Amino acid sequence: MNVPSSDRVPAAHPTFHEALAVWLRIGLLSFGGPAGQIALMHRMLVEEKRWISEARFLHALNYCMLLPGPEAQQLATYIGWLLHGVRGGIVAGTLFVLPGFCVILALSTAYALYQETAWLGALFFGLKAAVLAVVIEAVIRVGKRALKNRVMLAIAALAFVAIFAFGLPFPVIIAAAAFAGWLGVRFRPDIFMAQGHGGKGDGGIVDDLAARASTTDLGLRRALKVIGLCAALWAGPVLLLGLVLGWKTVFTPIASFFSTMAVVTFGGAYAVLAYVAQQAVETYQWLKPGEMLDGLALAETTPGPLILVLVYVGFLAAFRDPGILSPLVAGVMGATLTTWVTFVPCFLWIFLGAPHIERLAGNRALSGALSAVTAAVVGVILNLAIWFGLHTLFGKVTTLRAGPLDMPWPDLASLDPAAALVSLIAMLALFRFKLGMIPTLALCGAIGLGWRALSGGIAGPI
């Protein structure tokens, strides 16, 4: 019989080594994108271990949703900090990323070396079609959680139109949504207050650790120390590579671009992958449009945050422009550099802001801003779903420009019937038969291989 969380007896405080084992397990099992990863942490930390209460878990999650970067990884860092301070946060956040990084680095190497082989092309033909269904599922999943009323639905719709039809910068959309939530909660708190945003809750042992936040020095000296240390760690490898290899190598734009992404990737990977894909394909010409979809398929099949797709982008960028290095060495360095500059800021946001957020539990203005931002992210994810859909189903996608209008537009004659059929199969597997993401990706990959064997070729570009 399930015992209500409010009636449970708090567990004993875990030792650091006990927590280490749990964080490693979470890192190895964190499939399913941010929603699946958050659900995994909730089940293990709130329901099974009872290390943190429901209310405090949601309070931390709401803060992480507002931050740039992967919210699930930052949630792990936040809870690790609550349990064992800075070293707990570092271990939790690192183990959340490390297994997925190793896997996607190996897959990126195989992709770079064997991309032209028929079997790999056929496999990715099926995976790309399945990814479309996965992203659509993400829109629905996040939308059900965030769009609780017509106001939130309107915010999501406005965000979608702003980014899809007019190309409004993502940070502007997020800032506008946060301001709307901050202002709206003053007049209609019933609409804008985020559910579960609060402080002490239902018996998790972390509820007894509020003293960590209340006794933490929140003064300027601590803030400067945290910022200075993280900035040094962030910039150190970049400066070292520049001094050793020069500043005209591919590592300079890689560091610059992905460092920028690290501070503007609000709402998690789904919310910014369209922009990353556009820049990597059109501006830097590191990848082709189909290759970005291949990378997303890789990231969907590995543990860890979906933003690890950037490891694949950084690997290919350096692999194809190695300079004096061998392509493989350059690729590994590009992937590692990308991961470093992407994730180091995640620790900064938590160690700098978490003590303040713990003291702001129940703050209405913050809760309203978080609710509106989450709603806007749904609209941005919808934009990503359509962008992926167009590049999956059509061989040619142009841009329609008319006055302020600036939106992608497909060449209808370039529709790929095979890709459309596999996408339909993926949607039926996910929505009708509840097959799950990993089995669906495996099924569509097998269909791609089967299609290659039967037809002797693949319809549409890879």
C-alpha positions as CSV (number, residue, x, y, z in Angstrom):
1,M,0.0,0.0,0.0
2,N,1.3,3.4,-0.9
3,V,1.7,5.7,2.0
4,P,1.0,9.4,1.5
5,S,4.2,11.4,1.5
6,S,2.9,13.6,4.3
7,D,2.6,10.5,6.5
8,R,6.0,9.1,5.8
9,V,8.8,9.1,8.3
10,P,11.9,11.0,7.0
11,A,14.8,8.8,6.1
12,A,18.2,9.1,7.8
13,H,20.5,11.6,6.2
14,P,22.6,9.8,3.6
15,T,26.3,9.6,3.8
16,F,28.3,11.1,0.9
17,H,29.1,7.7,-0.4
18,E,25.5,6.6,-0.3
19,A,24.5,9.7,-2.3
20,L,27.4,9.1,-4.7
21,A,26.0,5.7,-5.6
22,V,22.5,7.1,-6.2
23,W,23.8,9.9,-8.3
24,L,25.8,7.5,-10.4
25,R,22.7,5.3,-10.9
26,I,20.6,8.4,-11.9
27,G,23.3,9.3,-14.4
28,L,23.3,5.9,-16.0
29,L,19.5,5.7,-16.2
30,S,18.7,9.3,-17.1
31,F,17.0,8.5,-20.5
32,G,13.9,10.1,-21.8
33,G,14.8,13.7,-22.0
34,P,14.2,16.3,-19.2
35,A,10.7,15.0,-18.3
36,G,11.9,11.5,-18.0
37,Q,15.0,12.5,-16.0
38,I,13.0,14.7,-13.6
39,A,10.5,11.9,-13.1
40,L,13.4,9.5,-12.4
41,M,14.9,11.8,-9.8
42,H,11.4,12.4,-8.2
43,R,10.9,8.6,-7.9
44,M,14.3,7.9,-6.4
45,L,14.8,11.0,-4.2
46,V,11.3,11.9,-3.1
47,E,9.4,8.6,-3.2
48,E,12.0,5.9,-2.6
49,K,14.8,7.5,-0.6
50,R,12.7,10.3,1.0
51,W,15.8,12.6,0.9
52,I,13.7,15.6,-0.2
53,S,10.1,16.6,0.2
54,E,7.7,17.1,-2.7
55,A,7.3,20.8,-2.1
56,R,11.0,21.4,-1.9
57,F,11.7,19.3,-5.0
58,L,9.2,21.4,-7.0
59,H,10.6,24.6,-5.5
60,A,14.1,23.6,-6.8
61,L,12.7,22.5,-10.1
62,N,10.8,25.8,-10.7
63,Y,14.1,27.7,-10.1
64,C,16.0,25.5,-12.5
65,M,13.3,25.9,-15.2
66,L,14.1,29.7,-15.1
67,L,17.9,29.2,-15.5
68,P,19.8,28.9,-18.7
69,G,21.0,25.3,-19.4
70,P,19.6,21.9,-18.8
71,E,17.1,22.0,-16.0
72,A,17.3,18.3,-15.0
73,Q,21.1,18.5,-14.6
74,Q,20.8,21.7,-12.6
75,L,18.1,20.1,-10.4
76,A,20.5,17.3,-9.6
77,T,23.2,19.8,-8.7
78,Y,20.7,21.8,-6.5
79,I,19.6,18.7,-4.6
80,G,23.2,17.5,-4.3
81,W,24.1,20.9,-2.8
82,L,21.2,20.6,-0.3
83,L,22.4,17.2,0.8
84,H,26.2,17.7,1.0
85,G,27.1,21.2,0.1
86,V,29.3,22.2,-2.8
87,R,31.0,18.8,-3.1
88,G,27.6,17.2,-3.3
89,G,26.4,19.6,-6.0
90,I,29.6,19.0,-8.0
91,V,29.3,15.2,-7.8
92,A,25.6,15.1,-8.6
93,G,25.9,17.5,-11.6
94,T,29.0,15.8,-13.0
95,L,27.7,12.3,-12.7
96,F,24.4,13.4,-14.4
97,V,26.4,14.3,-17.5
98,L,29.5,12.1,-17.6
99,P,28.0,8.7,-18.7
100,G,26.1,10.4,-21.6
101,F,29.1,12.4,-22.6
102,C,31.2,9.2,-22.9
103,V,28.5,7.4,-24.9
104,I,27.8,10.3,-27.3
105,L,31.5,10.9,-27.8
106,A,31.9,7.3,-29.0
107,L,28.8,7.5,-31.2
108,S,30.0,10.8,-32.7
109,T,33.4,9.2,-33.5
110,A,31.6,6.3,-35.2
111,Y,29.4,8.7,-37.1
112,A,32.3,10.8,-38.3
113,L,34.2,7.8,-39.5
114,Y,31.4,5.7,-41.0
115,Q,28.7,8.1,-41.9
116,E,28.9,7.2,-45.6
117,T,28.2,3.5,-45.1
118,A,24.8,2.3,-46.2
119,W,23.8,0.8,-42.9
120,L,24.5,3.9,-40.8
121,G,22.6,6.1,-43.3
122,A,19.7,3.7,-43.2
123,L,19.7,3.6,-39.4
124,F,19.6,7.4,-39.2
125,F,16.9,7.7,-41.8
126,G,14.6,5.8,-39.4
127,L,15.9,7.6,-36.3
128,K,15.3,11.1,-37.7
129,A,11.7,10.3,-38.4
130,A,11.2,8.9,-34.9
131,V,12.8,12.1,-33.4
132,L,9.9,14.1,-34.9
133,A,7.4,12.1,-32.8
134,V,9.6,12.4,-29.7
135,V,9.7,16.2,-30.0
136,I,5.9,16.4,-30.6
137,E,5.4,14.3,-27.5
138,A,7.6,16.8,-25.6
139,V,5.3,19.6,-26.7
140,I,2.3,17.8,-25.4
141,R,3.9,16.6,-22.2
142,V,5.3,20.0,-21.2
143,G,2.1,21.7,-22.3
144,K,-0.1,19.7,-20.1
145,R,2.0,20.7,-17.1
146,A,2.4,24.3,-17.9
147,L,-0.8,25.5,-19.7
148,K,-3.3,25.3,-16.9
149,N,-5.5,28.1,-18.0
150,R,-6.2,30.4,-21.0
151,V,-3.7,33.0,-20.0
152,M,-0.9,30.5,-20.0
153,L,-2.1,29.1,-23.3
154,A,-2.0,32.7,-24.8
155,I,1.5,33.2,-23.5
156,A,2.6,30.0,-25.2
157,A,0.9,31.0,-28.5
158,L,2.4,34.4,-28.5
159,A,5.9,32.9,-27.8
160,F,5.4,30.5,-30.7
161,V,4.4,33.2,-33.2
162,A,7.2,35.5,-32.1
163,I,9.9,33.0,-32.6
164,F,8.5,31.1,-35.6
165,A,7.0,33.8,-37.7
166,F,9.1,36.8,-36.8
167,G,12.4,35.4,-35.5
168,L,12.3,37.3,-32.2
169,P,15.4,36.4,-30.1
170,F,14.7,33.8,-27.5
171,P,16.1,35.8,-24.5
172,V,13.7,38.6,-25.4
173,I,10.8,36.2,-25.4
174,I,11.8,34.7,-22.0
175,A,12.3,38.2,-20.5
176,A,8.9,39.3,-21.7
177,A,7.2,36.2,-20.3
178,A,9.0,36.6,-16.9
179,F,7.9,40.2,-16.7
180,A,4.3,39.3,-17.6
181,G,4.3,36.7,-14.9
182,W,5.9,39.0,-12.3
183,L,3.3,41.7,-13.1
184,G,0.3,39.3,-13.5
185,V,0.7,37.6,-10.1
186,R,0.1,41.0,-8.5
187,F,-3.4,41.2,-10.0
188,R,-4.4,37.5,-10.5
189,P,-2.3,35.2,-8.3
190,D,-4.8,32.4,-8.9
191,I,-3.7,32.4,-12.6
192,F,0.1,32.9,-12.3
193,M,1.1,31.2,-9.1
194,A,3.1,28.0,-9.9
195,Q,1.8,24.9,-8.3
196,G,4.1,23.3,-5.8
197,H,6.2,26.4,-5.4
198,G,7.0,26.6,-1.8
199,G,9.3,25.9,1.0
200,K,9.0,23.2,3.7
201,G,6.8,20.3,2.7
202,D,6.1,16.7,3.4
203,G,8.9,15.1,5.4
204,G,12.0,14.9,3.3
205,I,15.1,15.1,5.3
206,V,16.3,18.1,3.3
207,D,13.5,20.0,5.1
208,D,15.7,19.7,8.2
209,L,18.6,21.3,6.3
210,A,17.2,24.7,5.8
211,A,20.0,25.9,8.1
212,R,22.3,25.4,5.1
213,A,20.6,28.3,3.3
214,S,20.0,30.4,6.4
215,T,23.6,30.3,7.5
216,T,25.2,30.7,4.1
217,D,26.9,34.0,3.6
218,L,24.9,35.8,0.9
219,G,27.1,38.9,0.9
220,L,29.1,40.4,-2.0
221,R,32.3,38.7,-1.0
222,R,30.9,35.2,-1.4
223,A,29.3,36.1,-4.7
224,L,32.5,37.5,-6.1
225,K,34.4,34.4,-4.9
226,V,31.9,32.0,-6.6
227,I,31.8,34.1,-9.8
228,G,35.6,34.4,-10.0
229,L,36.3,30.7,-9.4
230,C,33.7,29.6,-12.0
231,A,34.9,32.2,-14.5
232,A,38.5,31.0,-14.1
233,L,37.5,27.4,-14.6
234,W,35.3,28.3,-17.5
235,A,37.9,30.3,-19.4
236,G,41.0,28.4,-18.4
237,P,40.9,25.7,-21.1
238,V,40.0,28.2,-23.8
239,L,43.0,30.4,-23.0
240,L,45.3,27.4,-22.8
241,L,44.2,26.2,-26.3
242,G,44.6,29.7,-27.7
243,L,48.1,30.1,-26.3
244,V,49.2,26.6,-27.5
245,L,47.4,26.3,-30.9
246,G,46.7,30.0,-31.7
247,W,43.5,31.9,-31.9
248,K,42.6,31.1,-35.5
249,T,41.8,27.5,-35.0
250,V,38.2,26.1,-35.0
251,F,38.4,25.9,-31.2
252,T,38.0,29.7,-30.8
253,P,34.5,29.9,-32.5
254,I,33.5,26.6,-30.8
255,A,34.4,28.1,-27.4
256,S,32.7,31.5,-28.2
257,F,29.5,30.0,-29.6
258,F,28.9,27.4,-27.0
259,S,29.8,29.7,-24.2
260,T,27.1,32.1,-25.5
261,M,24.7,29.2,-25.7
262,A,25.4,28.3,-22.1
263,V,24.0,31.6,-20.9
264,V,21.0,31.9,-23.2
265,T,19.7,28.3,-23.3
266,F,16.6,29.1,-21.2
267,G,14.0,26.3,-21.0
268,G,16.4,23.4,-21.6
269,A,17.6,21.9,-24.8
270,Y,14.3,21.6,-26.7
271,A,13.9,25.4,-26.5
272,V,17.2,26.3,-28.2
273,L,18.1,23.5,-30.5
274,A,16.5,25.2,-33.4
275,Y,18.7,28.2,-33.0
276,V,21.8,26.0,-32.4
277,A,21.0,24.0,-35.5
278,Q,20.5,27.1,-37.6
279,Q,23.8,28.6,-36.5
280,A,25.8,25.4,-36.8
281,V,24.4,24.7,-40.3
282,E,24.0,28.1,-41.9
283,T,26.4,30.5,-40.1
284,Y,29.4,28.2,-39.2
285,Q,28.7,25.5,-41.8
286,W,29.9,22.8,-39.3
287,L,27.0,20.4,-40.3
288,K,24.4,19.8,-42.9
289,P,20.6,20.1,-41.9
290,G,20.2,16.4,-41.9
291,E,23.2,15.9,-39.7
292,M,21.7,18.0,-37.0
293,L,18.8,15.7,-36.9
294,D,21.2,12.7,-36.7
295,G,22.8,14.3,-33.7
296,L,19.5,14.8,-31.9
297,A,18.7,11.1,-32.6
298,L,22.1,10.2,-31.0
299,A,21.4,12.3,-28.0
300,E,17.9,10.9,-27.6
301,T,19.3,7.4,-27.3
302,T,21.9,8.2,-24.7
303,P,21.6,9.0,-20.9
304,G,22.1,12.5,-19.7
305,P,20.6,15.8,-20.8
306,L,19.6,16.3,-24.4
307,I,21.9,19.3,-24.6
308,L,24.7,16.7,-25.0
309,V,23.8,16.9,-28.7
310,L,26.3,19.8,-28.6
311,V,29.1,17.3,-27.9
312,Y,28.3,15.8,-31.3
313,V,28.3,19.3,-33.0
314,G,31.6,20.3,-31.4
315,F,33.1,16.9,-32.4
316,L,32.2,17.3,-36.0
317,A,33.2,20.9,-36.2
318,A,36.7,20.1,-35.0
319,F,37.0,16.8,-36.8
320,R,36.4,18.6,-40.1
321,D,38.8,21.4,-39.4
322,P,41.6,19.9,-37.4
323,G,44.4,22.2,-38.3
324,I,47.7,20.7,-37.3
325,L,46.0,18.0,-35.2
326,S,44.7,14.6,-36.4
327,P,41.0,14.7,-37.1
328,L,40.2,12.3,-34.2
329,V,42.3,14.2,-31.7
330,A,40.7,17.5,-32.8
331,G,37.3,15.9,-32.6
332,V,37.7,14.7,-29.1
333,M,39.1,18.1,-28.0
334,G,36.3,19.9,-29.7
335,A,33.7,17.7,-28.0
336,T,35.4,18.1,-24.6
337,L,35.7,21.8,-25.0
338,T,32.1,22.1,-25.9
339,T,31.0,20.1,-22.9
340,W,33.2,22.1,-20.6
341,V,32.0,25.6,-21.6
342,T,28.4,24.4,-21.7
343,F,28.2,22.9,-18.3
344,V,30.6,24.9,-16.0
345,P,28.1,27.8,-15.9
346,C,25.4,25.4,-14.7
347,F,27.3,25.0,-11.5
348,L,27.7,28.8,-11.2
349,W,23.9,29.4,-11.3
350,I,23.2,26.8,-8.6
351,F,26.0,27.7,-6.2
352,L,25.4,31.4,-6.6
353,G,21.6,31.4,-6.6
354,A,20.4,28.4,-4.6
355,P,21.0,29.9,-1.1
356,H,18.9,32.9,-2.2
357,I,16.2,30.7,-3.7
358,E,15.9,28.7,-0.5
359,R,15.2,31.9,1.3
360,L,12.6,33.0,-1.3
361,A,10.5,29.9,-0.9
362,G,6.9,30.9,-1.4
363,N,7.7,34.3,-3.0
364,R,4.8,35.2,-5.2
365,A,6.6,37.4,-7.7
366,L,9.2,34.6,-8.4
367,S,6.5,32.0,-8.7
368,G,4.5,34.1,-11.2
369,A,7.6,34.7,-13.3
370,L,8.4,31.0,-13.3
371,S,4.9,30.0,-14.4
372,A,4.9,32.4,-17.3
373,V,8.4,31.4,-18.5
374,T,7.4,27.7,-18.5
375,A,4.3,28.6,-20.6
376,A,6.5,30.5,-23.1
377,V,8.9,27.6,-23.3
378,V,6.0,25.4,-24.6
379,G,5.6,27.8,-27.6
380,V,9.3,27.7,-28.3
381,I,9.3,23.9,-28.1
382,L,6.4,23.8,-30.6
383,N,8.6,25.9,-32.9
384,L,11.4,23.3,-32.6
385,A,8.9,20.5,-33.4
386,I,7.8,22.3,-36.6
387,W,11.4,23.1,-37.6
388,F,12.4,19.4,-37.2
389,G,9.3,18.3,-39.0
390,L,10.0,20.4,-42.0
391,H,13.6,19.2,-42.3
392,T,12.6,15.6,-41.8
393,L,9.6,15.4,-44.2
394,F,10.8,17.7,-46.9
395,G,14.0,17.6,-48.9
396,K,14.0,21.4,-49.5
397,V,13.1,24.1,-47.0
398,T,13.3,27.8,-47.9
399,T,12.6,31.0,-46.0
400,L,9.5,33.1,-46.5
401,R,10.2,36.8,-46.0
402,A,7.6,39.6,-46.2
403,G,8.1,42.7,-44.1
404,P,8.6,41.6,-40.5
405,L,7.6,38.0,-41.4
406,D,10.6,35.6,-41.5
407,M,9.7,32.0,-41.3
408,P,10.7,28.6,-42.8
409,W,8.7,27.4,-45.8
410,P,8.9,23.9,-47.4
411,D,8.9,23.0,-51.1
412,L,5.9,20.8,-51.1
413,A,7.2,18.9,-54.2
414,S,10.1,17.7,-52.1
415,L,7.9,15.7,-49.6
416,D,9.5,12.4,-48.7
417,P,6.7,9.8,-48.4
418,A,9.0,7.2,-46.7
419,A,10.0,9.7,-44.0
420,A,6.3,10.6,-43.5
421,L,5.3,7.0,-43.1
422,V,8.1,6.2,-40.6
423,S,7.1,9.3,-38.6
424,L,3.5,8.2,-38.5
425,I,4.6,4.8,-37.3
426,A,6.7,6.5,-34.5
427,M,3.7,8.6,-33.5
428,L,1.4,5.5,-33.3
429,A,4.1,3.7,-31.2
430,L,4.4,6.6,-28.8
431,F,0.8,7.8,-28.5
432,R,-1.4,4.8,-29.3
433,F,0.6,1.9,-28.0
434,K,2.7,3.7,-25.3
435,L,5.8,1.9,-26.5
436,G,8.2,4.4,-24.9
437,M,11.0,6.5,-26.4
438,I,13.9,4.1,-26.5
439,P,11.8,1.2,-28.0
440,T,10.3,3.6,-30.5
441,L,13.7,4.8,-31.6
442,A,14.9,1.2,-31.9
443,L,11.8,0.3,-33.9
444,C,12.3,3.2,-36.4
445,G,16.0,2.5,-36.7
446,A,15.2,-1.1,-37.6
447,I,12.6,0.1,-40.1
448,G,15.2,2.3,-41.7
449,L,17.6,-0.6,-42.0
450,G,14.8,-2.7,-43.5
451,W,13.8,0.0,-45.9
452,R,17.4,0.1,-47.2
453,A,17.6,-3.7,-47.6
454,L,14.3,-3.8,-49.6
455,S,14.8,-0.7,-51.8
456,G,18.5,-0.6,-52.2
457,G,18.5,3.1,-51.3
458,I,16.9,5.7,-49.1
459,A,14.3,8.1,-50.2
460,G,15.2,11.6,-49.3
461,P,18.5,13.1,-48.0
462,I,20.4,11.8,-45.1
